[in-house]
Amino acid sequence: MKIAIVEDSAEACELLQTSLESFAKEVHDVFQIDAYANGFNFLEAFHGQYAVIFMDIEMPFMNGMETSRKLRQIDNDVLLVFVTNMAQFALQGYEVQGFDFIVKPLKKELFEPKMKRIYKVAHEKESEPFITVTRRQGIRKIALRELLFVEVRGHEITYHLSKETLSQYGTMKEIEKSLPSESFSRCNNPFLINLAHLFGVEGEEAILSDGERLKISRHHRKDFLKNYADYLGEHV
């Protein structure tokens, strides 16, 4: 499991790293831990490679909240844990989907229960199927459960999530190869639907869980309805 520590205090960083290594031994795992002394260095190196990020809030030049806001523009899913000596600052972390916070100075009896929860969720996320999207801002990892449908126009692929869309260059043939055929089906030439988010079919339209309606073409209708029936048979 890859972990990042963003901390300007060498002493605090060393203590956290030692605590993480000790916890890894307890759970019979190995952590690859990278430490960054400031937010600039971390953001420059980040490309979606970490399962957990421990972020100090009070840092010079760019504080932890600013760093986290920029991080969320690149990756909206990675577990973010704030480290601070003032608990009230950690509450601001909910603005950037902070998962938890650790109060300095770190104490083993408080750290271990939190770390067990962090580790469990991170491990579950690591085992989830995902795809990666390459954009100018960097590489973004998307869990397949988040993906509603994929739209391909020309050589542009657009991934539609519940709250945002992400785009990169590619073809429908490439994206179909990268997604499991038992869970994704094409309802029309430009659209590939995640059947987990298909609410139902009404006439010539596929209705998604967010209310989006997509046209089902005559050419794809038979295969699409069969794929949906097979999916329901496996998951109901």
C-alpha positions as CSV (number, residue, x, y, z in Angstrom):
1,M,0.0,0.0,0.0
2,K,1.4,3.4,-1.0
3,I,1.1,6.2,1.5
4,A,2.2,9.9,1.3
5,I,3.0,12.1,4.3
6,V,2.9,15.8,3.6
7,E,4.5,17.4,6.6
8,D,7.0,20.3,7.1
9,S,8.2,19.1,10.5
10,A,10.9,16.5,10.2
11,E,10.3,15.3,13.7
12,A,6.5,14.9,13.3
13,C,7.0,13.2,9.9
14,E,9.5,10.7,11.4
15,L,7.1,9.9,14.3
16,L,4.2,9.3,11.9
17,Q,6.3,7.2,9.6
18,T,7.5,5.0,12.5
19,S,3.9,4.6,13.7
20,L,2.8,3.6,10.2
21,E,5.6,1.0,9.8
22,S,4.7,-0.4,13.3
23,F,1.1,-0.7,12.3
24,A,2.0,-2.4,9.0
25,K,3.8,-5.1,10.9
26,E,0.8,-5.7,13.1
27,V,-1.5,-6.3,10.0
28,H,1.3,-8.2,8.2
29,D,1.5,-5.7,5.4
30,V,4.1,-3.5,3.8
31,F,3.7,0.2,3.4
32,Q,5.6,2.2,0.8
33,I,5.8,5.6,2.4
34,D,6.9,8.8,0.6
35,A,7.4,12.0,2.6
36,Y,7.1,15.5,1.3
37,A,8.1,18.7,3.1
38,N,5.6,20.9,1.5
39,G,2.5,20.9,-0.7
40,F,4.3,22.1,-3.8
41,N,6.6,19.1,-3.9
42,F,3.7,16.7,-3.2
43,L,1.5,18.1,-6.0
44,E,4.3,18.0,-8.5
45,A,4.9,14.3,-7.8
46,F,1.3,13.2,-7.4
47,H,-0.3,11.2,-10.2
48,G,-2.8,9.1,-8.4
49,Q,-0.4,6.6,-7.0
50,Y,-1.3,6.8,-3.3
51,A,-4.0,4.9,-1.3
52,V,-3.8,7.3,1.7
53,I,-2.4,10.8,2.1
54,F,-1.6,12.2,5.5
55,M,-1.8,16.0,5.2
56,D,-0.4,18.5,7.7
57,I,-2.7,21.5,7.8
58,E,-0.2,24.2,9.0
59,M,2.6,24.4,6.5
60,P,4.4,27.4,5.1
61,F,3.9,28.7,1.5
62,M,0.9,26.5,0.8
63,N,-1.1,25.1,3.8
64,G,-2.7,21.7,3.9
65,M,-6.2,23.0,2.9
66,E,-4.9,24.8,-0.2
67,T,-2.9,21.7,-1.1
68,S,-6.0,19.5,-0.6
69,R,-8.2,21.7,-2.8
70,K,-5.7,21.4,-5.6
71,L,-5.4,17.7,-5.0
72,R,-9.2,17.3,-5.3
73,Q,-9.0,18.8,-8.8
74,I,-6.8,15.9,-9.8
75,D,-8.2,13.0,-7.6
76,N,-11.6,13.1,-5.9
77,D,-11.4,9.6,-4.4
78,V,-8.1,9.1,-2.6
79,L,-8.3,8.9,1.2
80,L,-7.2,12.1,2.8
81,V,-6.3,12.2,6.5
82,F,-5.4,15.6,8.1
83,V,-2.8,15.9,10.8
84,T,-2.9,18.9,13.1
85,N,-2.2,20.1,16.6
86,M,-5.5,22.1,16.6
87,A,-8.5,19.8,16.2
88,Q,-10.8,22.7,15.1
89,F,-8.8,23.1,11.9
90,A,-9.4,19.5,11.0
91,L,-13.1,20.2,10.7
92,Q,-12.4,22.3,7.6
93,G,-11.3,19.1,6.0
94,Y,-14.9,18.1,5.2
95,E,-14.8,20.8,2.5
96,V,-12.3,18.6,0.6
97,Q,-13.8,15.2,1.6
98,G,-11.3,14.6,4.4
99,F,-11.8,11.1,5.7
100,D,-10.4,11.6,9.2
101,F,-8.0,13.6,11.2
102,I,-5.1,12.9,13.7
103,V,-4.2,15.3,16.4
104,K,-0.6,16.1,17.2
105,P,1.3,15.0,19.1
106,L,0.5,11.5,17.9
107,K,-0.4,9.0,20.6
108,K,-0.4,5.3,19.9
109,E,-3.6,4.6,21.8
110,L,-5.5,7.1,19.7
111,F,-3.7,6.5,16.4
112,E,-4.2,2.7,16.2
113,P,-8.1,2.7,16.3
114,K,-8.2,5.4,13.6
115,M,-5.5,3.6,11.5
116,K,-7.5,0.4,11.6
117,R,-10.5,2.2,10.1
118,I,-8.3,4.0,7.6
119,Y,-6.6,0.8,6.6
120,K,-9.8,-1.1,6.2
121,V,-11.4,1.4,3.8
122,A,-8.1,2.0,1.9
123,H,-7.7,-1.8,1.4
124,E,-11.3,-2.0,0.1
125,K,-10.7,0.8,-2.3
126,E,-7.5,-0.7,-3.5
127,S,-9.3,-3.9,-4.5
128,E,-12.1,-2.1,-6.4
129,P,-12.0,-2.3,-10.2
130,F,-11.1,1.1,-11.7
131,I,-9.9,2.8,-14.9
132,T,-7.5,5.7,-15.2
133,V,-8.1,8.9,-17.2
134,T,-5.2,10.9,-18.4
135,R,-5.8,14.7,-18.6
136,R,-3.6,17.8,-18.7
137,Q,-3.9,18.1,-14.9
138,G,-2.6,14.6,-14.4
139,I,-3.9,11.1,-14.1
140,R,-7.2,10.4,-12.4
141,K,-8.4,7.1,-11.1
142,I,-12.1,6.3,-11.4
143,A,-13.8,3.5,-9.5
144,L,-16.1,1.7,-11.9
145,R,-19.0,2.0,-9.4
146,E,-18.8,5.8,-9.9
147,L,-19.1,5.7,-13.7
148,L,-22.6,6.3,-15.0
149,F,-21.9,6.1,-18.7
150,V,-19.2,6.8,-21.3
151,E,-19.8,9.0,-24.4
152,V,-17.5,8.9,-27.4
153,R,-17.6,11.7,-30.0
154,G,-14.9,11.5,-32.7
155,H,-11.7,10.8,-30.8
156,E,-12.9,12.3,-27.5
157,I,-14.0,10.0,-24.6
158,T,-16.2,11.7,-21.9
159,Y,-16.7,9.8,-18.6
160,H,-20.0,10.9,-17.0
161,L,-20.0,10.6,-13.2
162,S,-22.8,11.7,-10.8
163,K,-21.2,15.2,-10.1
164,E,-18.7,15.7,-12.9
165,T,-17.5,14.7,-16.4
166,L,-13.9,13.9,-17.4
167,S,-12.5,13.7,-20.9
168,Q,-9.5,12.3,-22.7
169,Y,-8.6,11.2,-26.2
170,G,-9.4,7.7,-27.4
171,T,-11.9,5.5,-29.3
172,M,-15.0,3.4,-28.4
173,K,-13.1,0.3,-29.3
174,E,-10.4,1.1,-26.8
175,I,-12.8,1.9,-24.0
176,E,-14.9,-1.2,-24.6
177,K,-11.8,-3.3,-24.2
178,S,-11.0,-1.6,-20.8
179,L,-14.4,-2.1,-19.3
180,P,-16.1,-5.4,-18.3
181,S,-18.6,-6.4,-20.9
182,E,-20.9,-8.0,-18.4
183,S,-21.4,-4.6,-16.6
184,F,-21.2,-2.2,-19.5
185,S,-23.3,-2.2,-22.7
186,R,-23.7,0.1,-25.7
187,C,-27.2,1.4,-26.2
188,N,-26.3,3.6,-29.1
189,N,-23.1,4.3,-31.1
190,P,-21.8,7.1,-28.8
191,F,-23.0,5.7,-25.5
192,L,-21.7,2.9,-23.3
193,I,-23.9,2.5,-20.1
194,N,-22.9,1.1,-16.7
195,L,-25.7,-1.4,-16.2
196,A,-25.4,-0.9,-12.4
197,H,-26.8,2.6,-12.9
198,L,-29.5,1.7,-15.4
199,F,-32.8,2.4,-13.6
200,G,-34.9,1.0,-16.4
201,V,-36.0,1.2,-20.1
202,E,-38.9,3.2,-21.3
203,G,-39.8,3.0,-25.0
204,E,-36.7,3.9,-26.9
205,E,-34.8,5.4,-24.0
206,A,-32.5,4.0,-21.3
207,I,-33.2,5.8,-17.9
208,L,-30.2,6.1,-15.6
209,S,-30.1,6.4,-11.8
210,D,-29.5,10.2,-12.0
211,G,-32.5,10.7,-14.3
212,E,-30.4,11.0,-17.5
213,R,-32.2,9.5,-20.6
214,L,-30.2,8.1,-23.5
215,K,-31.6,7.0,-26.8
216,I,-31.5,3.3,-27.6
217,S,-30.8,2.7,-31.3
218,R,-32.6,0.1,-33.3
219,H,-29.3,-1.5,-34.2
220,H,-28.2,-2.0,-30.6
221,R,-31.6,-2.5,-28.9
222,K,-31.7,-6.4,-29.0
223,D,-28.2,-6.9,-27.6
224,F,-28.6,-4.1,-25.1
225,L,-31.8,-5.5,-23.7
226,K,-30.3,-9.0,-23.5
227,N,-27.2,-7.7,-21.7
228,Y,-29.4,-5.8,-19.2
229,A,-31.6,-9.0,-18.6
230,D,-28.4,-11.0,-18.1
231,Y,-27.0,-8.4,-15.7
232,L,-30.3,-8.4,-13.7
233,G,-30.2,-12.2,-13.6
234,E,-26.8,-12.1,-12.0
235,H,-27.4,-9.2,-9.5
236,V,-31.0,-9.5,-8.4
